[in-house]
Amino acid sequence: MTIQRKKKIVIGIIIIAIGLIMLASCFLEKAEYVPYQTFYQAVQEEKVKQVVLEDNRICFLQKGSSKKYYTDHSKLPELKERLLLKGIDVQEASAEDTVNLIANLLFYMFFFIAVGLGVYKLTEITRTTFKVVKHTNVRFSDIAGMKDVKEEMMYIVSLLKNPSETARPIKGIILEGPPGNGKTLFAKALASEANVNFIATKGADFQSAMMSMGAQKIKLLFKKAARHKPCIIFIDEFDGIGERRNYAGTGVDKENNRIIIAMLNEMDGFKPNDGILVIAATNSYLSLDAALIRPGRFDLKYHIPNPDAETRKELVEIYTKGKKLAAEVNKAKLVDGFENLSAAAIETIMNEAGILAELKKAKEITMQNIIDAAAKTNSKIDIKKLK
């Protein structure tokens, strides 16, 4: 947050505080005490225009003056009648009225503060959560393997650079597959290859304790993307907000339904060739709402699987680069032993193996270091293939 922004917030709080103090002073104006004899004499001389009979005191105003006075309450049964006969405006009030007044003031104070904080929070969400990245600095060449997916995505790059005049633009792409295999990297690389702006977010960013806030965040996200088009919106953990709608009637279900409806409205509201592409990543494609993933909204789906043998070979080269391996460590065996592991799991195992070697003050990473690292990170490897 900038210093200028902080100053504006402080000034706003001060203005609200001054306004509340002035409001309170209007309702809780101080009164001056006078003896009962002075009040009685003023009544007899017909100088009193208004009297408020409270539980333990009498408040009054004199003619031609706005100053408020109070005196002791005589509790005489005929007092009100005498005052009325003098042509005085008589009102009755109790301590409960004062309590209600203070309660109302507190209510309005908290109301204004809550509204102010809500507006400020929503502004902060828009400014900090949905950051526009102009250069992701990730290319397809930085991603190991998966040549088929890269080749297909290059077609999307060409469409973003040169929109087709005969075909409608692609609104959305689903990247589906187990976690840790580069779905985020693919989205960043696509933005970089096409040289367009990139906004990264995740399903949890739209979840809120305040009802309807998630749908409002969706609208803010698309408005921001529209201001920075051409732009790619990337939503990770998409199943967190795009899961099949449930009409059970609970608050959580209703909020999830609102978010999905907001997504549908924003995607259907796209104008032709407006330069906004939504990429959603999910580990569970089948759990997504059918209305979201139908053709015309998310037109394409790419499966990003655990790395195959060729990809694992590239990953082993990448994650062992700069590390000194013992003679017993055969990279080909590592490729076989890491079968069915995600790219992230392979990277974690090799990094942990290096840490274990350092803890033992060894100069080389042994095969046992790698096996121990796999066990420590709960990664299932085929030990027989490593030995």
N, C-alpha and C positions, 0 to 999 in steps of 0.2 A: 504494500500500500504506500503510495507516495505521500510526502509531507503535506502537499497541497490538499490532497484528499482527506487526510486526517484533520486538517484545519477546518475544512467544510463540515465534517461530522461534528466536531467539537462546537462550532458556531451554531449548528442546527440544534444540538442538545441544549445549549445555553438559551436559545430563543424559546424552545419549548418550555424550559424550566421557568423563564421569566413570565411567559404567558400563563402557566399554571399558578404561579404565585399571585399574579394580578387577578386571576379568576377567583382564587381562594380569598383574597383580600376583599373582593366585591361582596362575597357571600358571608364572610366572617368579619365584618367591619367591627372595630373596637368601639365600645360604648363607655361613656364617662359616668362614674357613680356620683349620685347626689342623695342627700338625706330624704327620708320619706316626707318630712315636713315641707321641703322645697317642692317635691312633686305635688303634694296636696294643695299647696298655695297656688301653684301654676294651674292646677285644675280649676280651683275656685275663681281664678282670674281669667279663665277661659283662654289660656295661652297654649294648651295642649291640643294637638290635632290628631294624633294617633297613639294608641297604646297596644302593646303586645303583652298579654298575661302569660308568663311562663310558670313553671312549677315552683321555683324558689325566688323569682324576681319579676319586676315589672319594667319593661323597656318602653320608652316613649319618645316621641318627636314633638318639638314645639313648633308653633306656627311661624312661618317665615324663616325656618332654619332646617338644614338637613342633618345637623349633628344629632347623634344618637346618645340617649341617656338611659340609665337604669337605676332602680332603687329597690329596697326590700319589699317583699310581698306581704301585705297585711293579712291575707287570707280571709278577708271579710266576705260573707256570703253575698251581701248586697253591693259589693264594690263595682261589679260589672254594670249593674243597673244604674248606679249613680253616674258612672262615666258615660253611659249611653244617653242619659237624660241631659248631659252637658253637650251633646252633639259630637262626641268624640268617636272616631273610628276605632272600635275595639276588636282585637283578634286574640285568639288563644293558641298557644304553642306549648309543646312539651319537650322534654329532654330527648325524646325519641326523634323529634323533627331535626334536632341538631345532629344527632347520630346519623340520620338518613342523609343529611346534607353532606357531612364529611365522607360518608360511604360513597355518595354520588361523585364527589370530587376525586376520591381515590380511584373509582371505576374509570372516570374519564382520563385520569392521569395514566393509568396502566394501559388503557385502550390506545391512547396516542403513542405511548412508548412502544407497544406491541406492533402497531401499524408501521411506525418508523423503522423498527428493527426488521420487520418482514420485508419492507421495500428495500432496505439496505442489504439484507441477506440475499434477496433475489438478484440484486445488482451484482453482488460479490460472486454469486454462483455463475452468472453469465460471464463475468470478467475473468474469473480464475479457473473454473471447471472446464469451460469450452475455449481452450486456447487455440489460436490459429497458428499453425506451423507452416512457414513458407518453404522451408527446405528440410526434408527429413534426413537427407544424406544417406539413404539406403537405396541400393540398386538391386536388381535381380541377380546380378553377378555376386552379390554378397550373401546370397542364400544358397546353401549347398543342395545339390541334386534337384529333383522335381522339375525336370526340363519340360515335360509335357504341360504342366500347369503354367510355367513361365511363358511358353509359346502361346498358349491360349490367352493369357492375360495381356500379351503384347497387342492383341487385337483390340482389347479395351483401351489400351494406351492410344492406339491410332484413332479410335472414335473420340476420345477426349480431346486429342489435338486437332482433329479434323472431323467435326460432326457431320454425319451423313444427311444428305438432303432427301433421300428416298426412304430411310428407315427411322423410326422414332428412337430417341436416345434411351440407353439402358438406365433404369432408375436405381436398381439395387443388385448387389451380389452377395450371396451367402458363402462364407468360408466355413466348412464343416469338418470336424475331425477331432481326434484326441488332443488334450492340452500339451503344450510344450513343443509344437512342431513348426512354429513360425507363421501363424495366421496374421499376427500383428505385423511381422516383418514384410509379408506379402502386401498388405495394405499400404504400408509406408513406401515400399518399393514402387508400387503402382503410382502413387502420388508423385514420387520423385521422377520416375520415367516419363510421366505425362506433364511434369512441371506445373502442377496445380497445388493450391493450398490444401492443408490437411488438418482436420479437427479430430482428435482422438478422445473417445469417452468410453464408458462401460455401463452395463446395466445398473450397477449399484448407484451410479450418479443420479438416477431418476427416481430412486426410492426415497420416500420422505415420510416423516411422522405426520405431516400436515396433508390432509386430503386434497386432492386435485393439484398438488404442487408438482407431481411427476409429469402430468400432462402439460402443465405450464412450462416446465423445463424443456420438454420436447419442442414446443413452439419457439422458445428462445433459441434453442440449438439451430433450428432450420432458418430462423431469421438471421442469425449470425452467419451461417453458411451462405445465405443469399447475398449478404453484404460483401462477402469475400470470394465470390465465384469467379472463375471455375474452382470448385472445391470438392474434396472427398470427405464425407462424414464416416468415421469408423466407429462402430459400436461393438466393443468386446463384451463377452458374457451376455450375448443378446437374449439367451433363453431366460435371463433374469427379469426381462420386461416383456418379451414377446411370446411367453409360454401360452399354450392353448387356454382360451378364456374359460373361466369357471363361473357359473351363475348361482353359486351357493348362497350368495347374499352377504358374506362377511365383508368387513371394511377393507381387508387386504385384497380380496377378489375384486371388489368394486374399483379400487384404485388401479389395479392391474388392467382392468377393462378400459378405464379412462385413458391410460397410457397407450394401449393398443389402438384405441379409436383415434387418439391424437396422431399416432404414427400413420395410420391409414389416411387421415385427412391431409397430412402434410405431403405424403407421397403422391396421393391422387391430385394434389393441388399444384404439382410441378407443371410448369409451362414447357412446351417443346424446346429442346436444345438450351435449357437454362443453365447447364454446366454444373449441376449438383449430382453427385453419385454417392449412394449409401452403401457401405460395405459392412456387413454384420458377421461377427464370428461366433460360432456356437459349438459346444461339444455334444449337443443333443438336438439334431435337426428335426427328428420326429416329434419332439415335444412342442415345437413352435406352432403358433396359431395359423390355421389353414388360410385365413384371409390375408395374412401378412405375406406368406411365401408363395402365393399364387403368381403365375406369369402376369406381367404388367406392373408388378411392384418389385419383387426380387426375381429378376428374369433368369439369372445364372446362378449355378451352385457348383463350387469346386470343393473336392474332397482333399484335405491336407492330411495324409496318413502318417503313421510312424515311418521313419526313413527305411528305404529298401537297402540292399547290400551296396549298391553303387553310391547312394547318398551317405551311408554309414562310413564308407571308405573316405569320402571327402571330409566328413565330420571328424573322424579320427585324426586325419592330417591337420585339420584346423586346431583341434583341442590339444594336440601333443606338440604343436609348434612352439619352440623355445623351451620345451621341457626335456630334460635328459632322462632317457629311458634305459633301464638295465638291459643287458644283452638278451636276457630270457624273454623280454616283452616283444612279442611278435604282433605287428599291427594287423596282419591278416587274421590272426586269431581273435584280436579285439573286435574286428568287424563282425566275425561270426558270433562271438560271445555277447555282443550288444544287440542281438536280434530281438525285435519286438519292443525295444526301448525308444522313448521319444528323444528328439534332439536335445531337449533341455536336460533329460536324465543323463545322457552321455556326457554332456558338458559338465554337469555337477559331479559325476563320478571321477572324471579326470582331474577336476579341480581339487576335490577332496583327497584324491590319491597323492597329489602334490603336497597338500598340507600334512598328511600323515607321514610322508617321507621327511619333510622338514622337521616335524616333531621328534623323529628318531635320529635327526641330524645326519640323514643319509644324503648322498650327493646324487643318487639316481632313484627313479620311481620303479619299484619292483612289481611283479605280477601280483604278489601278495598284497601290496599296497592298494592295488586296483580292486582286488576281491574284497578287502576289508572296507574300502570306500563304498562299494556297492551295497554291502551289508548295512553300513552306517546310514546310508541314504534310502534304505528300504527299496532298492532297485533289484529286480529279479533278473539275474544273468545266468547264463549256462556256464558254470564253472568248468565242466568237462571240456568245453570247446576252448577254454583259455589255457589249459595245461597241455 
